[in-house]
Amino acid sequence: MDNAEQFFLELGRGFPYIGREVRIMVGKKEKFMDMLFFNYITRCFVVLEIKAGDFESPNTGQLGTYVVAVNHQMKEEWMNPTIGLLICKDKDEIEAQYALESSSQPLGISSYELSNLIPDNYKGSMPTIEEIEAELAD
């Protein structure tokens, strides 16, 4: 978590840090997002979830829920839809692909090809998954 937080703070690509373990209510349940950023270049929130273990399909449901909750509760009309990034220790490529295809939200998983999931006007203003993974490995 510290490495991911530091990495985004050092990027200088329009990533103001909002917080760690950011509280959001989902129905009557209190939830906590690992990290929340706002990218002022793309004008959208970025939810970052970090899993110490291998990717599991339910991780995309959790992340997708956070993304939708941020869109409903925090996003202003002038902002673009929230993006979710999931960083995990390892993943099965097919399981990750199927999990992403089943979601209508813009989500990325670890080294999964994030650039195919975000609109062209967002590309270049966000770090690549490779950049994120390289920094987290240090």
C-alpha positions in Angstrom: 0.0 0.0 0.0 2.8 2.4 0.9 4.6 1.7 -2.4 1.5 2.1 -4.5 0.6 5.4 -2.7 4.1 6.7 -3.1 4.2 5.7 -6.8 1.0 7.6 -7.6 2.2 10.6 -5.7 5.5 10.7 -7.6 3.9 10.3 -11.0 3.2 14.0 -11.5 0.5 13.0 -14.0 -2.4 14.7 -12.4 -3.1 12.4 -9.6 -4.0 14.3 -6.5 -4.3 11.8 -3.6 -7.6 11.8 -1.8 -6.9 9.1 0.8 -6.3 5.6 2.0 -9.1 3.4 3.4 -11.7 6.0 2.1 -15.1 5.3 3.7 -18.1 5.0 1.5 -21.6 3.7 2.3 -23.1 1.0 0.1 -26.7 0.7 1.2 -26.5 0.3 5.0 -23.0 -1.1 4.9 -19.8 0.9 5.5 -17.1 0.0 3.0 -13.5 1.2 2.7 -11.7 1.6 -0.6 -7.9 0.9 -0.3 -7.0 4.2 -2.1 -8.8 7.0 -3.9 -7.2 9.4 -6.3 -8.6 12.1 -8.6 -7.0 12.5 -12.0 -7.4 16.1 -13.0 -6.2 15.5 -16.6 -8.9 12.9 -17.3 -11.3 14.6 -14.7 -12.2 11.3 -13.0 -11.8 9.5 -9.8 -9.5 6.4 -9.7 -10.2 3.7 -7.1 -7.2 1.5 -6.4 -7.7 -1.8 -4.7 -4.7 -3.9 -3.7 -4.9 -7.6 -2.9 -2.0 -9.4 -1.3 -3.0 -12.7 -2.8 -3.8 -14.0 -6.3 -6.7 -12.5 -8.2 -10.2 -14.0 -7.5 -13.2 -13.3 -9.6 -15.2 -11.7 -6.7 -12.4 -9.0 -6.6 -13.9 -7.4 -9.7 -17.4 -7.3 -8.1 -15.9 -5.5 -5.0 -14.0 -3.0 -7.1 -17.0 -2.5 -9.5 -19.2 -1.8 -6.5 -16.8 0.9 -5.3 -16.6 2.4 -8.8 -20.3 2.7 -9.1 -20.7 4.0 -5.5 -18.1 6.7 -6.2 -20.0 7.6 -9.4 -23.3 7.9 -7.5 -22.1 9.6 -4.3 -18.9 11.6 -5.1 -18.8 12.3 -8.9 -19.9 15.7 -10.1 -21.8 16.1 -13.4 -18.7 17.7 -15.1 -16.5 14.7 -14.2 -15.9 11.6 -16.3 -16.8 8.1 -15.0 -14.6 6.6 -12.3 -11.9 4.1 -13.2 -11.0 1.1 -11.0 -7.6 -0.5 -10.8 -7.0 -3.8 -9.1 -3.4 -4.8 -8.2 -2.9 -8.4 -7.1 0.0 -10.8 -6.5 -0.8 -13.0 -9.5 -3.7 -13.8 -11.8 -5.0 -16.4 -14.3 -5.2 -14.5 -17.6 -8.4 -16.2 -18.7 -10.2 -15.7 -15.3 -9.2 -12.0 -15.4 -10.4 -11.6 -19.0 -13.7 -13.2 -18.2 -14.1 -11.1 -15.0 -13.4 -7.9 -16.9 -15.7 -8.8 -19.8 -18.5 -9.4 -17.3 -18.3 -5.9 -16.0 -19.6 -2.7 -17.6 -17.2 -0.6 -15.5 -13.8 0.6 -16.7 -11.6 -1.8 -14.6 -8.1 -3.0 -14.9 -6.4 -5.9 -13.2 -2.7 -6.1 -12.4 -0.8 -6.5 -15.7 -4.0 -7.0 -17.7 -4.0 -4.7 -20.7 -5.6 -1.6 -19.2 -5.1 0.4 -22.3 -7.8 -1.7 -24.1 -10.3 -0.8 -21.4 -10.0 3.0 -21.2 -11.2 5.4 -23.9 -8.6 6.9 -26.2 -8.8 10.3 -24.7 -7.7 8.9 -21.3 -4.6 7.1 -22.8 -1.3 8.7 -22.0 -2.6 10.6 -19.0 -2.6 7.5 -16.7 0.3 5.2 -15.9 0.4 1.9 -17.6 -0.1 -1.3 -15.6 3.6 -2.1 -16.4 4.7 1.2 -14.7 2.5 0.4 -11.7 3.8 -3.2 -11.4 7.5 -2.1 -11.8 7.1 0.5 -9.0 5.3 -2.0 -6.7 8.0 -4.6 -7.3 10.7 -2.2 -5.9 
